[in-house]
Amino acid sequence: NYHFKKTQHFIFSQEADCMTLEANIRWAEAFILMYSVADKCSFDECNRLKFLINYNKRRRRLGSYNKDTQLDVPVILVGNKIDQIGDRMVSTEEGQRRAKEISCACFHEISVRESIEQVSGVFRDACRFWRVLNRYPKLKRSTSDVHDLHSEVE
């Protein structure tokens, strides 16, 4: 069983208030970036959101008296709505490639409508990656190390 002490859900969107968005990024310890495979714009938005996550985490660390403040947080890229086969605009390969390009811990494609188990798998991975990163917080991780974590947490 995986439980979070505090769970809060918020939605990133272009309409989100910038201050609220940055405040949410600062306290969060894991991120799930979800896009619709039937919406190329939502897929492209994940680049901007990952940049904001990196920027705010780095800024928080630089401004902290505690230099052990964690910069690495697990970010999972998730393509949703795979049940909408005829409407697909983003291929699985594009999603996998983007996850590597923006240094996500892992990539999933799911259908929230059709499988609660797929949804649970995303949250299980978020918990596992968070635990690994917090177990070894002082290790400097390269992009390849982040992708290798997936095999370590299984």
C-alpha positions in Angstrom: 0.0 0.0 0.0 1.2 3.5 -0.9 -0.1 6.4 1.1 0.7 10.1 1.0 0.6 12.1 4.2 -1.1 14.9 2.4 -2.6 14.6 -1.0 -3.7 17.6 -3.0 -4.7 17.7 -6.6 -4.4 20.7 -8.8 -4.5 21.1 -12.5 -1.9 22.9 -14.6 -3.4 24.8 -17.5 -2.6 27.9 -19.5 -5.3 29.7 -17.7 -3.9 28.9 -14.2 -2.8 31.9 -12.2 1.0 32.0 -12.4 1.5 32.7 -8.7 -0.8 29.8 -7.7 0.9 27.5 -10.2 4.4 28.4 -8.9 3.3 28.0 -5.2 1.9 24.5 -6.0 5.1 23.6 -7.8 7.3 24.7 -4.8 5.6 22.4 -2.2 5.0 19.3 -4.4 7.3 16.4 -4.1 6.2 14.5 -7.2 4.5 15.4 -10.5 2.3 13.7 -13.0 2.1 15.5 -16.3 -1.0 14.2 -18.1 -1.9 15.0 -21.7 -4.6 13.7 -24.1 -3.2 11.6 -26.9 -6.1 13.2 -28.9 -4.8 16.7 -28.2 -1.4 17.8 -29.6 -1.6 21.1 -27.7 -1.9 19.4 -24.3 1.1 17.2 -25.2 3.2 20.3 -26.2 2.2 22.0 -22.9 4.1 19.3 -21.0 7.4 20.9 -22.1 6.5 24.2 -20.5 5.2 22.6 -17.3 8.4 20.5 -16.9 10.5 23.7 -17.5 8.5 25.5 -14.7 8.9 22.5 -12.4 12.7 22.5 -12.9 13.0 26.3 -12.7 11.0 26.6 -9.4 12.7 23.6 -7.8 16.1 25.0 -8.7 15.2 28.5 -7.5 13.9 27.1 -4.2 17.1 25.1 -3.7 19.3 28.2 -4.4 17.3 30.3 -2.0 17.3 27.8 0.8 19.7 27.8 3.8 19.5 24.0 3.8 21.6 23.0 0.8 20.2 19.4 1.1 16.9 20.7 -0.2 15.9 18.2 -2.9 16.0 19.3 -6.5 15.2 16.0 -8.1 11.5 15.2 -7.9 9.9 12.4 -9.9 8.0 13.6 -12.9 5.9 11.1 -14.7 4.6 11.8 -18.2 1.2 10.2 -18.9 -0.7 10.0 -22.2 -4.4 9.6 -21.5 -7.5 8.7 -23.6 -5.8 5.8 -25.5 -9.4 4.4 -25.9 -10.0 7.2 -28.5 -8.1 5.3 -31.2 -9.5 7.2 -34.2 -8.8 10.6 -32.6 -5.1 9.9 -31.7 -2.8 12.8 -32.6 0.2 11.8 -30.4 1.9 8.4 -31.0 3.2 6.2 -28.2 6.7 6.7 -29.7 6.4 10.5 -29.5 5.3 10.2 -25.8 8.3 8.0 -25.0 10.7 10.3 -26.8 9.3 13.3 -25.0 9.6 11.7 -21.6 13.3 11.1 -22.3 13.8 14.6 -23.7 12.4 16.3 -20.7 13.9 13.8 -18.2 10.8 12.3 -16.8 11.2 9.3 -14.5 8.9 7.2 -16.6 6.2 7.2 -19.2 2.7 5.6 -19.2 -0.2 5.5 -21.7 -3.5 4.9 -20.1 -7.3 5.2 -20.4 -8.7 6.6 -17.2 -12.2 5.7 -18.6 -11.4 2.0 -19.1 -8.8 1.0 -16.5 -8.5 1.9 -12.8 -5.5 -0.4 -12.7 -3.6 1.7 -15.2 -4.3 4.8 -13.1 -3.2 3.0 -10.0 0.0 2.0 -11.8 0.8 5.7 -12.5 0.4 6.5 -8.8 2.4 3.5 -7.7 5.3 4.6 -9.9 5.1 8.1 -8.5 5.3 6.7 -5.0 8.2 4.4 -5.8 10.2 7.0 -7.6 9.6 9.4 -4.7 10.8 6.8 -2.2 14.0 6.0 -4.2 14.9 9.7 -4.6 14.3 10.3 -0.9 16.3 7.2 0.1 19.3 8.5 -1.7 18.8 12.3 -1.7 22.5 13.2 -2.0 23.2 11.3 -5.2 23.5 13.4 -8.3 21.4 11.8 -11.0 22.1 12.0 -14.7 19.3 11.6 -17.2 20.3 8.0 -17.8 20.2 7.4 -14.0 16.7 8.6 -13.8 15.6 6.2 -16.5 17.5 3.4 -14.8 15.5 4.1 -11.6 12.5 2.5 -13.3 14.1 -0.9 -13.1 15.3 -0.3 -9.5 11.8 0.5 -8.2 10.1 -2.5 -9.8 
